[in-house]
Amino acid sequence: MSLIDDIRIGADGIARCRWCDVDDEYRRYHDEEWGRRPVHDDEWFEKVCLEGFQAGLSWITILRRRDRFREVFDGFDPSTVATFGERQVRAALRDAGIIRHEGKIRSTINNAARALDLKREFGSLGQFFIQFAEPEKSAPRRLADIPAKTETSLALSKALRSRGWTFVGPTTMYAMAQSMGLVNDHLVSCDTRTRCP
């Protein structure tokens, strides 16, 4: 696949990675969020959970439901979600606005408690996750240059699993790293690349 096939020039004249050329919401996510370090610490928790829900699905499926996920999981506040019990699990399973996968719902509750443990251990979630920033590499020229997982994402997955986290496999964790600015996988010709760390 040639470089031109992996970049789209929008009606606004902006060159973007081809994967976001679905709709306006996806383009906004690409331009304003994907590959940027979070401002708020709990964004790390939210993104790990949403990437877990995304496993086996496309990210646009999750993105279109993100607002409802935030309502169901109280803004992904780990201290609140960690207190969820069977009543909240049953309510989530009935909610057509999210992905109704019992294992992933229970994983989010479990991971909330594990996130609180990490905060106590490291002071913040960001301090933990930033340790797993990918080593510097040359900018990808094509989507085929971007791996599905790396040694770093494998190490992150192992570190989280050893602390009791679930739905945090190395591929899921690489997707989280891409979205949260632990690696810059915007293509070399993408206009957004230079605005990311």
C-alpha positions as CSV (number, residue, x, y, z in Angstrom):
1,M,0.0,0.0,0.0
2,S,1.4,3.4,-0.9
3,L,1.8,6.3,1.3
4,I,-1.0,8.1,-0.5
5,D,-3.3,5.3,0.3
6,D,-2.7,5.7,4.0
7,I,-3.2,9.5,4.2
8,R,-6.4,11.3,3.4
9,I,-6.6,15.0,2.6
10,G,-9.9,16.4,4.0
11,A,-12.1,19.0,2.6
12,D,-10.4,21.4,5.1
13,G,-7.0,20.6,3.4
14,I,-5.7,18.7,6.4
15,A,-3.7,15.5,5.8
16,R,-4.8,12.8,8.2
17,C,-4.1,9.1,8.8
18,R,-6.5,7.1,6.7
19,W,-8.1,5.2,9.6
20,C,-10.0,8.2,10.9
21,D,-11.7,9.0,7.5
22,V,-15.1,7.7,8.7
23,D,-16.9,10.7,10.0
24,D,-16.5,14.0,11.7
25,E,-16.4,12.6,15.2
26,Y,-13.5,10.2,14.3
27,R,-11.6,13.0,12.6
28,R,-12.0,15.3,15.7
29,Y,-10.7,12.4,17.9
30,H,-7.7,11.9,15.6
31,D,-6.9,15.7,15.4
32,E,-7.5,16.6,19.1
33,E,-7.0,13.5,21.3
34,W,-5.2,10.5,19.7
35,G,-1.6,10.6,20.6
36,R,-1.8,13.3,23.2
37,R,-0.9,13.0,26.8
38,P,-3.9,13.3,29.1
39,V,-4.6,16.3,31.3
40,H,-6.4,14.5,34.1
41,D,-5.0,11.5,35.8
42,D,-8.3,9.4,35.7
43,E,-8.1,9.6,31.8
44,W,-5.6,6.8,32.1
45,F,-8.2,4.6,33.9
46,E,-10.9,5.5,31.4
47,K,-8.8,4.7,28.4
48,V,-7.6,1.3,29.7
49,C,-11.2,0.4,30.4
50,L,-12.5,1.6,27.0
51,E,-9.7,-0.1,25.2
52,G,-10.7,-3.3,27.0
53,F,-14.3,-2.9,25.8
54,Q,-12.9,-2.2,22.3
55,A,-11.2,-5.6,22.1
56,G,-12.7,-7.4,19.1
57,L,-14.5,-4.3,17.9
58,S,-13.6,-1.1,16.1
59,W,-12.6,2.0,18.1
60,I,-15.3,4.0,16.3
61,T,-17.9,1.7,17.9
62,I,-16.6,2.7,21.4
63,L,-16.1,6.3,20.5
64,R,-19.8,6.7,19.5
65,R,-20.8,5.2,22.9
66,R,-18.2,6.9,25.0
67,D,-20.5,9.5,26.5
68,R,-22.9,6.8,27.7
69,F,-20.0,4.7,29.1
70,R,-19.0,7.8,31.1
71,E,-22.6,8.1,32.5
72,V,-22.8,4.4,33.4
73,F,-19.3,4.3,35.0
74,D,-19.7,7.7,36.8
75,G,-17.1,9.5,34.7
76,F,-14.7,6.7,35.2
77,D,-13.9,7.9,38.7
78,P,-12.0,4.8,40.1
79,S,-13.0,5.5,43.7
80,T,-16.7,5.4,42.7
81,V,-16.5,2.5,40.2
82,A,-14.6,0.4,42.7
83,T,-17.7,0.4,45.0
84,F,-20.0,-1.0,42.2
85,G,-21.8,-4.2,43.1
86,E,-24.3,-6.6,41.5
87,R,-27.0,-3.9,41.1
88,Q,-24.7,-1.8,38.9
89,V,-23.5,-4.8,37.0
90,R,-27.1,-5.8,36.2
91,A,-28.0,-2.2,35.2
92,A,-25.0,-2.0,32.9
93,L,-25.9,-5.4,31.3
94,R,-29.4,-3.9,30.4
95,D,-28.0,-0.7,29.0
96,A,-28.0,-0.7,25.2
97,G,-25.9,2.4,25.1
98,I,-22.7,0.6,26.0
99,I,-21.1,-2.8,25.1
100,R,-23.0,-5.3,27.3
101,H,-20.2,-7.8,27.9
102,E,-20.4,-9.0,31.5
103,G,-16.7,-9.9,31.6
104,K,-15.7,-6.4,30.5
105,I,-18.1,-4.7,32.9
106,R,-16.8,-6.7,35.8
107,S,-13.2,-6.0,34.6
108,T,-13.9,-2.3,34.8
109,I,-15.0,-2.6,38.4
110,N,-12.0,-4.8,39.3
111,N,-9.6,-2.4,37.5
112,A,-11.0,0.6,39.4
113,A,-9.8,-1.0,42.6
114,R,-6.5,-1.8,41.0
115,A,-6.2,1.8,39.8
116,L,-6.6,3.0,43.4
117,D,-3.8,0.6,44.4
118,L,-1.6,2.0,41.7
119,K,-2.3,5.6,42.8
120,R,-1.2,4.7,46.3
121,E,1.9,3.0,45.0
122,F,3.1,5.6,42.5
123,G,1.3,8.8,43.5
124,S,-0.7,8.9,40.3
125,L,-1.7,6.7,37.4
126,G,0.3,8.9,35.0
127,Q,3.5,8.2,37.0
128,F,3.0,4.5,36.5
129,F,2.0,4.5,32.8
130,I,4.7,7.0,31.6
131,Q,7.3,4.5,32.6
132,F,6.1,2.5,29.6
133,A,6.5,5.1,26.9
134,E,7.8,3.5,23.8
135,P,11.5,4.1,22.8
136,E,12.0,6.7,20.2
137,K,11.6,5.3,16.7
138,S,11.4,6.7,13.1
139,A,7.9,8.0,12.1
140,P,5.8,5.4,10.4
141,R,5.3,6.1,6.7
142,R,2.5,3.6,6.2
143,L,-0.1,1.9,8.4
144,A,1.7,-1.3,7.7
145,D,4.8,0.1,9.6
146,I,2.8,0.3,12.9
147,P,3.0,-2.9,15.1
148,A,0.0,-4.4,16.9
149,K,2.1,-4.8,20.0
150,T,5.7,-4.3,21.2
151,E,8.1,-5.4,23.9
152,T,7.1,-2.3,25.9
153,S,3.3,-3.1,25.6
154,L,4.1,-6.7,26.6
155,A,5.9,-5.4,29.7
156,L,3.1,-3.0,30.5
157,S,0.6,-5.8,30.2
158,K,2.6,-8.1,32.5
159,A,3.0,-5.3,35.0
160,L,-0.7,-4.7,35.1
161,R,-1.7,-8.4,35.2
162,S,0.7,-9.0,38.1
163,R,-1.2,-6.3,40.0
164,G,-4.6,-8.0,39.2
165,W,-5.8,-5.9,36.2
166,T,-7.8,-7.7,33.5
167,F,-8.5,-7.2,29.8
168,V,-5.0,-5.6,29.5
169,G,-3.3,-7.8,26.9
170,P,-0.3,-6.4,25.0
171,T,-2.2,-5.5,21.9
172,T,-4.8,-3.6,24.0
173,M,-2.1,-1.9,25.9
174,Y,-0.3,-0.8,22.6
175,A,-3.6,0.7,21.4
176,M,-3.8,2.5,24.8
177,A,-0.2,3.7,24.4
178,Q,-1.0,5.1,20.9
179,S,-4.0,7.0,22.1
180,M,-2.4,8.4,25.2
181,G,0.8,9.7,23.7
182,L,3.2,7.0,25.0
183,V,4.1,6.6,21.3
184,N,3.5,8.8,18.3
185,D,2.0,6.6,15.6
186,H,0.6,9.4,13.4
187,L,2.1,8.8,10.0
188,V,5.0,11.0,8.9
189,S,2.8,13.0,6.4
190,C,-0.1,13.5,8.9
191,D,-0.5,17.1,9.9
192,T,-1.3,16.2,13.5
193,R,2.0,14.3,14.0
194,T,4.0,17.4,14.9
195,R,1.5,18.4,17.6
196,C,2.0,15.2,19.6
197,P,4.8,14.3,21.9
